[in-house]
């Protein structure tokens, strides 16, 4: 029987909750693309995608 996994991204300190953001960045050493992912508060997501 399969198990159902339920994940909540709500953080009590963030107030509005959190989101999982994934972006593709280029490695300076090899030149290959890598994925960078974080779980961040919703109000910081524009800074994450701006690369700050």
N, CA, C and O of each residue as an XYZ file, in Angstrom:
208
protein
N       0.840     -1.168      0.000
C       0.000      0.000      0.000
C       0.891      1.238      0.000
O       1.860      1.302      0.756
N       0.576      2.206     -0.828
C       1.387      3.422     -0.956
C       1.092      4.375      0.187
O      -0.034      4.459      0.677
N       2.122      5.089      0.598
C       1.948      6.081      1.648
C       1.828      7.460      1.015
O       2.469      7.747      0.004
N       1.023      8.292      1.602
C       0.829      9.640      1.102
C       1.663     10.585      1.957
O       1.502     10.630      3.176
N       2.551     11.337      1.322
C       3.385     12.299      2.037
C       2.756     13.679      1.911
O       2.449     14.135      0.809
N       2.572     14.326      3.026
C       1.988     15.660      3.045
C       3.010     16.590      3.674
O       3.437     16.385      4.810
N       3.400     17.617      2.922
C       4.379     18.577      3.423
C       3.723     19.945      3.509
O       3.063     20.393      2.572
N       3.912     20.590      4.628
C       3.426     21.953      4.768
C       4.624     22.879      4.859
O       5.595     22.580      5.554
N       4.560     23.989      4.168
C       5.653     24.945      4.155
C       5.332     26.165      5.014
O       5.955     27.217      4.866
N       4.369     26.021      5.901
C       4.018     27.149      6.752
C       4.982     27.252      7.916
O       5.294     26.267      8.585
N       5.442     28.465      8.138
C       6.350     28.748      9.232
C       5.645     29.726     10.161
O       5.135     30.751      9.707
N       5.613     29.429     11.428
C       4.879     30.273     12.370
C       5.507     31.661     12.494
O       4.801     32.628     12.780
N       6.817     31.776     12.285
C       7.481     33.071     12.442
C       7.332     33.946     11.208
O       7.431     35.168     11.323
N       7.098     33.375     10.036
C       7.021     34.159      8.809
C       5.674     34.868      8.671
O       5.598     35.899      8.002
N       4.632     34.354      9.271
C       3.336     34.998      9.210
C       2.558     34.618      7.963
O       1.465     34.061      8.072
N       3.078     34.896      6.806
C       2.390     34.606      5.549
C       2.695     33.214      5.027
O       2.022     32.741      4.112
N       3.682     32.555      5.582
C       4.051     31.235      5.095
C       5.359     31.297      4.330
O       6.037     32.324      4.308
N       5.696     30.197      3.712
C       6.953     30.100      2.994
C       6.722     29.444      1.643
O       5.711     28.777      1.420
N       7.681     29.646      0.745
C       7.621     29.037     -0.576
C       8.962     28.391     -0.874
O       9.993     28.804     -0.342
N       8.942     27.377     -1.725
C      10.171     26.739     -2.163
C      10.500     27.307     -3.538
O       9.723     27.161     -4.481
N      11.655     27.955     -3.644
C      12.079     28.579     -4.891
C      13.276     27.832     -5.454
O      14.206     27.491     -4.724
N      13.247     27.581     -6.743
C      14.333     26.892     -7.435
C      14.756     27.756     -8.611
O      13.919     28.173     -9.411
N      16.058     28.030     -8.719
C      16.558     28.766     -9.871
C      17.813     28.097    -10.404
O      18.495     27.367     -9.685
N      18.106     28.350    -11.655
C      19.253     27.738    -12.309
C      20.381     28.764    -12.342
O      20.190     29.885    -12.815
N      21.555     28.382    -11.841
C      22.720     29.264    -11.826
C      23.874     28.566    -12.529
O      23.941     27.337    -12.572
N      24.772     29.358    -13.072
C      25.915     28.808    -13.799
C      27.124     28.753    -12.881
O      27.438     29.739    -12.214
N      27.799     27.628    -12.837
C      28.991     27.455    -12.023
C      30.153     28.187    -12.675
O      30.381     28.045    -13.876
N      30.887     28.968    -11.892
C      32.020     29.706    -12.439
C      33.213     28.790    -12.679
O      34.047     29.074    -13.539
N      33.303     27.715    -11.943
C      34.435     26.808    -12.076
C      34.329     25.944    -13.321
O      35.284     25.841    -14.090
N      33.160     25.316    -13.525
C      33.018     24.385    -14.643
C      32.207     24.944    -15.803
O      32.316     24.450    -16.925
N      31.405     25.954    -15.553
C      30.544     26.507    -16.597
C      29.234     25.760    -16.756
O      28.407     26.144    -17.583
N      29.024     24.704    -15.986
C      27.783     23.933    -16.055
C      26.692     24.626    -15.240
O      26.974     25.421    -14.344
N      25.472     24.313    -15.564
C      24.346     24.869    -14.824
C      24.016     23.979    -13.638
O      24.065     22.752    -13.728
N      23.674     24.625    -12.512
C      23.268     23.925    -11.298
C      21.942     24.512    -10.838
O      21.570     25.616    -11.237
N      21.243     23.778    -10.010
C      19.991     24.262     -9.452
C      20.219     24.665     -8.005
O      20.785     23.906     -7.217
N      19.772     25.868     -7.664
C      19.849     26.356     -6.292
C      18.423     26.456     -5.776
O      17.579     27.109     -6.389
N      18.156     25.809     -4.653
C      16.801     25.826     -4.115
C      16.829     26.161     -2.634
O      17.739     25.764     -1.906
N      15.818     26.898     -2.205
C      15.675     27.313     -0.821
C      14.206     27.382     -0.462
O      13.352     27.557     -1.331
N      13.919     27.244      0.809
C      12.584     27.505      1.332
C      12.693     28.844      2.067
O      13.384     28.962      3.079
N      12.000     29.833      1.538
C      12.143     31.200      2.041
C      10.760     31.800      2.304
O       9.762     31.303      1.783
N      10.695     32.862      3.107
C       9.413     33.553      3.311
C       8.926     34.163      1.990
O       9.736     34.504      1.127
N       7.626     34.297      1.836
C       7.063     34.765      0.576
C       7.480     36.189      0.232
O       7.565     36.527     -0.948
N       7.741     37.028      1.220
C       8.114     38.404      0.914
C       9.567     38.545      0.459
O       9.944     39.614     -0.021
N      10.387     37.519      0.591
C      11.793     37.570      0.170
C      12.029     36.902     -1.177
O      13.177     36.793     -1.608
N      10.971     36.452     -1.859
C      11.166     35.682     -3.077
C      11.719     36.518     -4.221
O      12.469     35.990     -5.043
N      11.382     37.795     -4.309
C      11.937     38.641     -5.374
C      13.431     38.847     -5.191
O      14.166     38.920     -6.175
N      13.889     38.941     -3.957
C      15.331     39.072     -3.698
C      16.071     37.787     -4.066
O      17.201     37.844     -4.550
N      15.452     36.638     -3.844
C      16.074     35.361     -4.193
C      16.302     35.254     -5.702
O      17.371     34.837     -6.147
N      15.287     35.634     -6.484
C      15.426     35.517     -7.928
C      16.284     36.636     -8.512
O      16.776     36.506     -9.633
N      16.472     37.724     -7.781
C      17.367     38.787     -8.240
C      18.830     38.421     -7.973
O      19.736     39.068     -8.499
N      19.060     37.399     -7.167
C      20.417     36.937     -6.897
C      21.052     37.620     -5.699
O      22.271     37.574     -5.538
N      20.260     38.240     -4.871
C      20.797     38.954     -3.698
C      20.965     38.033     -2.527
O      21.405     38.463     -1.461
